């Protein structure tokens, strides 16, 4: 098995194969006063319906 892996690795280097690997990152920021913000079942896309602003706290 080691010899087989060695040959495969050598061929990959000779042929300059690439294996693109991607890690999706989704960063969202929302004002704390925004109420009703929900995401799809996968947690990826925000549903921008039924949103409302909470009254701001007086200082």
PDB file of N, CA, C and O in Angstrom:
ATOM      1  N   UNK A   1       0.826  -1.196   0.000  1.00  0.00           N
ATOM      2  CA  UNK A   1       0.000   0.000   0.000  1.00  0.00           C
ATOM      3  C   UNK A   1       0.866   1.255   0.000  1.00  0.00           C
ATOM      4  O   UNK A   1       0.556   2.222  -0.696  1.00  0.00           O
ATOM      5  N   UNK A   2       1.928   1.248   0.760  1.00  0.00           N
ATOM      6  CA  UNK A   2       2.812   2.412   0.805  1.00  0.00           C
ATOM      7  C   UNK A   2       3.368   2.730  -0.576  1.00  0.00           C
ATOM      8  O   UNK A   2       3.425   3.892  -0.978  1.00  0.00           O
ATOM      9  N   UNK A   3       3.774   1.697  -1.297  1.00  0.00           N
ATOM     10  CA  UNK A   3       4.311   1.911  -2.646  1.00  0.00           C
ATOM     11  C   UNK A   3       3.247   2.509  -3.564  1.00  0.00           C
ATOM     12  O   UNK A   3       3.549   3.378  -4.383  1.00  0.00           O
ATOM     13  N   UNK A   4       2.012   2.049  -3.430  1.00  0.00           N
ATOM     14  CA  UNK A   4       0.923   2.583  -4.250  1.00  0.00           C
ATOM     15  C   UNK A   4       0.699   4.063  -3.951  1.00  0.00           C
ATOM     16  O   UNK A   4       0.587   4.869  -4.875  1.00  0.00           O
ATOM     17  N   UNK A   5       0.631   4.428  -2.670  1.00  0.00           N
ATOM     18  CA  UNK A   5       0.468   5.834  -2.297  1.00  0.00           C
ATOM     19  C   UNK A   5       1.624   6.677  -2.831  1.00  0.00           C
ATOM     20  O   UNK A   5       1.415   7.790  -3.314  1.00  0.00           O
ATOM     21  N   UNK A   6       2.822   6.152  -2.745  1.00  0.00           N
ATOM     22  CA  UNK A   6       3.989   6.873  -3.233  1.00  0.00           C
ATOM     23  C   UNK A   6       3.852   7.157  -4.736  1.00  0.00           C
ATOM     24  O   UNK A   6       4.135   8.265  -5.192  1.00  0.00           O
ATOM     25  N   UNK A   7       3.414   6.141  -5.500  1.00  0.00           N
ATOM     26  CA  UNK A   7       3.251   6.326  -6.946  1.00  0.00           C
ATOM     27  C   UNK A   7       2.146   7.338  -7.258  1.00  0.00           C
ATOM     28  O   UNK A   7       2.294   8.173  -8.151  1.00  0.00           O
ATOM     29  N   UNK A   8       1.054   7.257  -6.525  1.00  0.00           N
ATOM     30  CA  UNK A   8      -0.047   8.205  -6.737  1.00  0.00           C
ATOM     31  C   UNK A   8       0.413   9.622  -6.429  1.00  0.00           C
ATOM     32  O   UNK A   8       0.150  10.538  -7.208  1.00  0.00           O
ATOM     33  N   UNK A   9       1.096   9.815  -5.306  1.00  0.00           N
ATOM     34  CA  UNK A   9       1.584  11.144  -4.943  1.00  0.00           C
ATOM     35  C   UNK A   9       2.570  11.669  -5.975  1.00  0.00           C
ATOM     36  O   UNK A   9       2.541  12.851  -6.318  1.00  0.00           O
ATOM     37  N   UNK A  10       3.435  10.807  -6.469  1.00  0.00           N
ATOM     38  CA  UNK A  10       4.403  11.222  -7.483  1.00  0.00           C
ATOM     39  C   UNK A  10       3.686  11.655  -8.760  1.00  0.00           C
ATOM     40  O   UNK A  10       4.050  12.662  -9.368  1.00  0.00           O
ATOM     41  N   UNK A  11       2.676  10.900  -9.163  1.00  0.00           N
ATOM     42  CA  UNK A  11       1.948  11.258 -10.384  1.00  0.00           C
ATOM     43  C   UNK A  11       1.207  12.578 -10.207  1.00  0.00           C
ATOM     44  O   UNK A  11       1.187  13.406 -11.118  1.00  0.00           O
ATOM     45  N   UNK A  12       0.611  12.775  -9.064  1.00  0.00           N
ATOM     46  CA  UNK A  12      -0.071  14.048  -8.797  1.00  0.00           C
ATOM     47  C   UNK A  12       0.915  15.202  -8.921  1.00  0.00           C
ATOM     48  O   UNK A  12       0.591  16.221  -9.531  1.00  0.00           O
ATOM     49  N   UNK A  13       2.100  15.066  -8.361  1.00  0.00           N
ATOM     50  CA  UNK A  13       3.104  16.129  -8.442  1.00  0.00           C
ATOM     51  C   UNK A  13       3.562  16.339  -9.886  1.00  0.00           C
ATOM     52  O   UNK A  13       3.771  17.479 -10.301  1.00  0.00           O
ATOM     53  N   UNK A  14       3.718  15.274 -10.647  1.00  0.00           N
ATOM     54  CA  UNK A  14       4.145  15.401 -12.041  1.00  0.00           C
ATOM     55  C   UNK A  14       3.082  16.071 -12.902  1.00  0.00           C
ATOM     56  O   UNK A  14       3.407  16.863 -13.786  1.00  0.00           O
ATOM     57  N   UNK A  15       1.836  15.763 -12.654  1.00  0.00           N
ATOM     58  CA  UNK A  15       0.741  16.292 -13.465  1.00  0.00           C
ATOM     59  C   UNK A  15       0.252  17.649 -12.946  1.00  0.00           C
ATOM     60  O   UNK A  15      -0.561  18.310 -13.593  1.00  0.00           O
ATOM     61  N   UNK A  16       0.745  18.052 -11.793  1.00  0.00           N
ATOM     62  CA  UNK A  16       0.354  19.314 -11.156  1.00  0.00           C
ATOM     63  C   UNK A  16      -1.159  19.391 -10.949  1.00  0.00           C
ATOM     64  O   UNK A  16      -1.782  20.415 -11.229  1.00  0.00           O
ATOM     65  N   UNK A  17      -1.732  18.315 -10.465  1.00  0.00           N
ATOM     66  CA  UNK A  17      -3.156  18.305 -10.166  1.00  0.00           C
ATOM     67  C   UNK A  17      -3.423  19.204  -8.966  1.00  0.00           C
ATOM     68  O   UNK A  17      -2.571  19.374  -8.095  1.00  0.00           O
ATOM     69  N   UNK A  18      -4.598  19.762  -8.941  1.00  0.00           N
ATOM     70  CA  UNK A  18      -4.994  20.539  -7.768  1.00  0.00           C
ATOM     71  C   UNK A  18      -6.348  20.032  -7.282  1.00  0.00           C
ATOM     72  O   UNK A  18      -7.155  19.518  -8.057  1.00  0.00           O
ATOM     73  N   UNK A  19      -6.563  20.182  -6.034  1.00  0.00           N
ATOM     74  CA  UNK A  19      -7.846  19.841  -5.440  1.00  0.00           C
ATOM     75  C   UNK A  19      -8.334  21.078  -4.690  1.00  0.00           C
ATOM     76  O   UNK A  19      -7.937  21.312  -3.549  1.00  0.00           O
ATOM     77  N   UNK A  20      -9.198  21.872  -5.336  1.00  0.00           N
ATOM     78  CA  UNK A  20      -9.670  23.071  -4.649  1.00  0.00           C
ATOM     79  C   UNK A  20     -10.540  22.702  -3.449  1.00  0.00           C
ATOM     80  O   UNK A  20     -11.477  21.912  -3.567  1.00  0.00           O
ATOM     81  N   UNK A  21     -10.229  23.264  -2.334  1.00  0.00           N
ATOM     82  CA  UNK A  21     -10.998  23.041  -1.111  1.00  0.00           C
ATOM     83  C   UNK A  21     -11.498  24.403  -0.659  1.00  0.00           C
ATOM     84  O   UNK A  21     -10.735  25.366  -0.581  1.00  0.00           O
ATOM     85  N   UNK A  22     -12.761  24.470  -0.369  1.00  0.00           N
ATOM     86  CA  UNK A  22     -13.330  25.754   0.011  1.00  0.00           C
ATOM     87  C   UNK A  22     -14.152  25.578   1.276  1.00  0.00           C
ATOM     88  O   UNK A  22     -14.927  24.631   1.412  1.00  0.00           O
ATOM     89  N   UNK A  23     -13.967  26.497   2.181  1.00  0.00           N
ATOM     90  CA  UNK A  23     -14.746  26.518   3.410  1.00  0.00           C
ATOM     91  C   UNK A  23     -15.598  27.779   3.363  1.00  0.00           C
ATOM     92  O   UNK A  23     -15.073  28.891   3.398  1.00  0.00           O
ATOM     93  N   UNK A  24     -16.892  27.605   3.285  1.00  0.00           N
ATOM     94  CA  UNK A  24     -17.777  28.756   3.211  1.00  0.00           C
ATOM     95  C   UNK A  24     -17.897  29.409   4.585  1.00  0.00           C
ATOM     96  O   UNK A  24     -18.100  28.740   5.598  1.00  0.00           O
ATOM     97  N   UNK A  25     -17.770  30.699   4.589  1.00  0.00           N
ATOM     98  CA  UNK A  25     -17.924  31.470   5.815  1.00  0.00           C
ATOM     99  C   UNK A  25     -19.001  32.510   5.547  1.00  0.00           C
ATOM    100  O   UNK A  25     -18.960  33.202   4.530  1.00  0.00           O
ATOM    101  N   UNK A  26     -19.934  32.618   6.428  1.00  0.00           N
ATOM    102  CA  UNK A  26     -21.023  33.566   6.275  1.00  0.00           C
ATOM    103  C   UNK A  26     -21.100  34.408   7.544  1.00  0.00           C
ATOM    104  O   UNK A  26     -21.510  33.921   8.598  1.00  0.00           O
ATOM    105  N   UNK A  27     -20.709  35.657   7.438  1.00  0.00           N
ATOM    106  CA  UNK A  27     -20.745  36.559   8.583  1.00  0.00           C
ATOM    107  C   UNK A  27     -21.861  37.572   8.383  1.00  0.00           C
ATOM    108  O   UNK A  27     -21.937  38.218   7.338  1.00  0.00           O
ATOM    109  N   UNK A  28     -22.709  37.710   9.362  1.00  0.00           N
ATOM    110  CA  UNK A  28     -23.797  38.682   9.315  1.00  0.00           C
ATOM    111  C   UNK A  28     -23.750  39.520  10.577  1.00  0.00           C
ATOM    112  O   UNK A  28     -23.470  39.024  11.668  1.00  0.00           O
ATOM    113  N   UNK A  29     -24.028  40.788  10.406  1.00  0.00           N
ATOM    114  CA  UNK A  29     -24.060  41.707  11.539  1.00  0.00           C
ATOM    115  C   UNK A  29     -25.402  42.426  11.494  1.00  0.00           C
ATOM    116  O   UNK A  29     -25.854  42.846  10.429  1.00  0.00           O
ATOM    117  N   UNK A  30     -26.030  42.564  12.645  1.00  0.00           N
ATOM    118  CA  UNK A  30     -27.313  43.260  12.713  1.00  0.00           C
ATOM    119  C   UNK A  30     -27.350  44.130  13.958  1.00  0.00           C
ATOM    120  O   UNK A  30     -26.776  43.790  14.993  1.00  0.00           O
ATOM    121  N   UNK A  31     -28.024  45.238  13.839  1.00  0.00           N
ATOM    122  CA  UNK A  31     -28.240  46.130  14.968  1.00  0.00           C
ATOM    123  C   UNK A  31     -29.068  45.393  16.022  1.00  0.00           C
ATOM    124  O   UNK A  31     -29.991  44.654  15.679  1.00  0.00           O
ATOM    125  N   UNK A  32     -28.746  45.589  17.289  1.00  0.00           N
ATOM    126  CA  UNK A  32     -29.448  44.905  18.378  1.00  0.00           C
ATOM    127  C   UNK A  32     -30.933  45.270  18.417  1.00  0.00           C
ATOM    128  O   UNK A  32     -31.738  44.514  18.961  1.00  0.00           O
ATOM    129  N   UNK A  33     -31.304  46.418  17.847  1.00  0.00           N
ATOM    130  CA  UNK A  33     -32.713  46.837  17.846  1.00  0.00           C
ATOM    131  C   UNK A  33     -33.545  46.124  16.785  1.00  0.00           C
ATOM    132  O   UNK A  33     -34.774  46.191  16.816  1.00  0.00           O
ATOM    133  N   UNK A  34     -32.890  45.443  15.846  1.00  0.00           N
ATOM    134  CA  UNK A  34     -33.611  44.744  14.786  1.00  0.00           C
ATOM    135  C   UNK A  34     -34.240  43.472  15.348  1.00  0.00           C
ATOM    136  O   UNK A  34     -33.539  42.599  15.858  1.00  0.00           O
ATOM    137  N   UNK A  35     -35.543  43.376  15.252  1.00  0.00           N
ATOM    138  CA  UNK A  35     -36.258  42.220  15.794  1.00  0.00           C
ATOM    139  C   UNK A  35     -36.866  41.394  14.669  1.00  0.00           C
ATOM    140  O   UNK A  35     -37.284  41.932  13.644  1.00  0.00           O
ATOM    141  N   UNK A  36     -36.908  40.083  14.872  1.00  0.00           N
ATOM    142  CA  UNK A  36     -37.536  39.190  13.912  1.00  0.00           C
ATOM    143  C   UNK A  36     -36.600  38.650  12.847  1.00  0.00           C
ATOM    144  O   UNK A  36     -37.057  38.025  11.889  1.00  0.00           O
ATOM    145  N   UNK A  37     -35.314  38.872  12.989  1.00  0.00           N
ATOM    146  CA  UNK A  37     -34.358  38.365  12.004  1.00  0.00           C
ATOM    147  C   UNK A  37     -34.234  36.855  12.154  1.00  0.00           C
ATOM    148  O   UNK A  37     -33.878  36.355  13.220  1.00  0.00           O
ATOM    149  N   UNK A  38     -34.530  36.135  11.078  1.00  0.00           N
ATOM    150  CA  UNK A  38     -34.450  34.675  11.077  1.00  0.00           C
ATOM    151  C   UNK A  38     -33.641  34.227   9.870  1.00  0.00           C
ATOM    152  O   UNK A  38     -33.436  34.992   8.928  1.00  0.00           O
ATOM    153  N   UNK A  39     -33.184  32.980   9.908  1.00  0.00           N
ATOM    154  CA  UNK A  39     -32.378  32.418   8.825  1.00  0.00           C
ATOM    155  C   UNK A  39     -33.044  31.170   8.269  1.00  0.00           C
ATOM    156  O   UNK A  39     -33.893  30.557   8.917  1.00  0.00           O
ATOM    157  N   UNK A  40     -32.640  30.803   7.048  1.00  0.00           N
ATOM    158  CA  UNK A  40     -33.189  29.593   6.428  1.00  0.00           C
ATOM    159  C   UNK A  40     -32.775  28.361   7.226  1.00  0.00           C
ATOM    160  O   UNK A  40     -32.027  28.467   8.198  1.00  0.00           O
ATOM    161  N   UNK A  41     -33.262  27.197   6.813  1.00  0.00           N
ATOM    162  CA  UNK A  41     -33.041  25.959   7.565  1.00  0.00           C
ATOM    163  C   UNK A  41     -31.565  25.606   7.712  1.00  0.00           C
ATOM    164  O   UNK A  41     -31.178  24.962   8.686  1.00  0.00           O
ATOM    165  N   UNK A  42     -30.747  26.018   6.763  1.00  0.00           N
ATOM    166  CA  UNK A  42     -29.314  25.732   6.848  1.00  0.00           C
ATOM    167  C   UNK A  42     -28.559  26.800   7.630  1.00  0.00           C
ATOM    168  O   UNK A  42     -27.363  26.658   7.886  1.00  0.00           O
ATOM    169  N   UNK A  43     -29.257  27.868   8.009  1.00  0.00           N
ATOM    170  CA  UNK A  43     -28.611  28.934   8.757  1.00  0.00           C
ATOM    171  C   UNK A  43     -27.741  29.826   7.904  1.00  0.00           C
ATOM    172  O   UNK A  43     -26.856  30.510   8.420  1.00  0.00           O
ATOM    173  N   UNK A  44     -27.979  29.829   6.607  1.00  0.00           N
ATOM    174  CA  UNK A  44     -27.092  30.545   5.691  1.00  0.00           C
ATOM    175  C   UNK A  44     -27.664  31.880   5.238  1.00  0.00           C
ATOM    176  O   UNK A  44     -26.981  32.901   5.309  1.00  0.00           O
ATOM    177  N   UNK A  45     -28.920  31.883   4.770  1.00  0.00           N
ATOM    178  CA  UNK A  45     -29.510  33.090   4.206  1.00  0.00           C
ATOM    179  C   UNK A  45     -30.514  33.699   5.175  1.00  0.00           C
ATOM    180  O   UNK A  45     -31.376  32.994   5.699  1.00  0.00           O
ATOM    181  N   UNK A  46     -30.409  35.016   5.418  1.00  0.00           N
ATOM    182  CA  UNK A  46     -31.383  35.659   6.306  1.00  0.00           C
ATOM    183  C   UNK A  46     -32.720  35.851   5.591  1.00  0.00           C
ATOM    184  O   UNK A  46     -32.763  36.199   4.411  1.00  0.00           O
ATOM    185  N   UNK A  47     -33.799  35.622   6.320  1.00  0.00           N
ATOM    186  CA  UNK A  47     -35.128  35.921   5.810  1.00  0.00           C
ATOM    187  C   UNK A  47     -35.412  37.372   6.172  1.00  0.00           C
ATOM    188  O   UNK A  47     -35.500  37.711   7.353  1.00  0.00           O
ATOM    189  N   UNK A  48     -35.553  38.210   5.192  1.00  0.00           N
ATOM    190  CA  UNK A  48     -35.736  39.640   5.436  1.00  0.00           C
ATOM    191  C   UNK A  48     -37.210  40.018   5.353  1.00  0.00           C
ATOM    192  O   UNK A  48     -37.588  40.966   4.665  1.00  0.00           O
ATOM    193  N   UNK A  49     -38.023  39.265   6.059  1.00  0.00           N
ATOM    194  CA  UNK A  49     -39.457  39.543   6.134  1.00  0.00           C
ATOM    195  C   UNK A  49     -39.842  39.630   7.606  1.00  0.00           C
ATOM    196  O   UNK A  49     -39.186  39.050   8.471  1.00  0.00           O
ATOM    197  N   UNK A  50     -40.895  40.351   7.864  1.00  0.00           N
ATOM    198  CA  UNK A  50     -41.406  40.514   9.231  1.00  0.00           C
ATOM    199  C   UNK A  50     -40.357  41.081  10.181  1.00  0.00           C
ATOM    200  O   UNK A  50     -40.284  40.687  11.345  1.00  0.00           O
ATOM    201  N   UNK A  51     -39.554  41.999   9.682  1.00  0.00           N
ATOM    202  CA  UNK A  51     -38.560  42.661  10.533  1.00  0.00           C
ATOM    203  C   UNK A  51     -39.146  43.950  11.079  1.00  0.00           C
ATOM    204  O   UNK A  51     -39.972  44.589  10.426  1.00  0.00           O
ATOM    205  N   UNK A  52     -38.727  44.326  12.256  1.00  0.00           N
ATOM    206  CA  UNK A  52     -39.141  45.614  12.815  1.00  0.00           C
ATOM    207  C   UNK A  52     -38.071  46.121  13.765  1.00  0.00           C
ATOM    208  O   UNK A  52     -37.279  45.361  14.322  1.00  0.00           O
ATOM    209  N   UNK A  53     -38.082  47.423  13.923  1.00  0.00           N
ATOM    210  CA  UNK A  53     -37.125  48.058  14.827  1.00  0.00           C
ATOM    211  C   UNK A  53     -37.738  48.167  16.213  1.00  0.00           C
ATOM    212  O   UNK A  53     -38.885  48.589  16.357  1.00  0.00           O
ATOM    213  N   UNK A  54     -36.990  47.795  17.215  1.00  0.00           N
ATOM    214  CA  UNK A  54     -37.416  47.983  18.604  1.00  0.00           C
ATOM    215  C   UNK A  54     -37.176  49.444  18.957  1.00  0.00           C
ATOM    216  O   UNK A  54     -36.265  50.073  18.420  1.00  0.00           O
ATOM    217  N   UNK A  55     -37.975  49.976  19.842  1.00  0.00           N
ATOM    218  CA  UNK A  55     -37.723  51.356  20.270  1.00  0.00           C
ATOM    219  C   UNK A  55     -36.345  51.460  20.920  1.00  0.00           C
ATOM    220  O   UNK A  55     -35.950  50.587  21.693  1.00  0.00           O
ATOM    221  N   UNK A  56     -35.629  52.515  20.609  1.00  0.00           N
ATOM    222  CA  UNK A  56     -34.298  52.674  21.202  1.00  0.00           C
ATOM    223  C   UNK A  56     -34.434  53.085  22.660  1.00  0.00           C
ATOM    224  O   UNK A  56     -35.334  53.838  23.029  1.00  0.00           O
ATOM    225  N   UNK A  57     -33.536  52.582  23.469  1.00  0.00           N
ATOM    226  CA  UNK A  57     -33.539  52.905  24.906  1.00  0.00           C
ATOM    227  C   UNK A  57     -33.035  54.329  25.081  1.00  0.00           C
ATOM    228  O   UNK A  57     -32.037  54.723  24.477  1.00  0.00           O
ATOM    229  N   UNK A  58     -33.721  55.089  25.901  1.00  0.00           N
ATOM    230  CA  UNK A  58     -33.274  56.467  26.154  1.00  0.00           C
ATOM    231  C   UNK A  58     -32.113  56.445  27.128  1.00  0.00           C
ATOM    232  O   UNK A  58     -32.051  55.612  28.031  1.00  0.00           O
ATOM    233  N   UNK A  59     -31.205  57.368  26.927  1.00  0.00           N
ATOM    234  CA  UNK A  59     -30.008  57.421  27.783  1.00  0.00           C
ATOM    235  C   UNK A  59     -30.166  58.411  28.873  1.00  0.00           C
ATOM    236  O   UNK A  59     -29.258  58.586  29.684  1.00  0.00           O
TER     237      UNK A  59
END
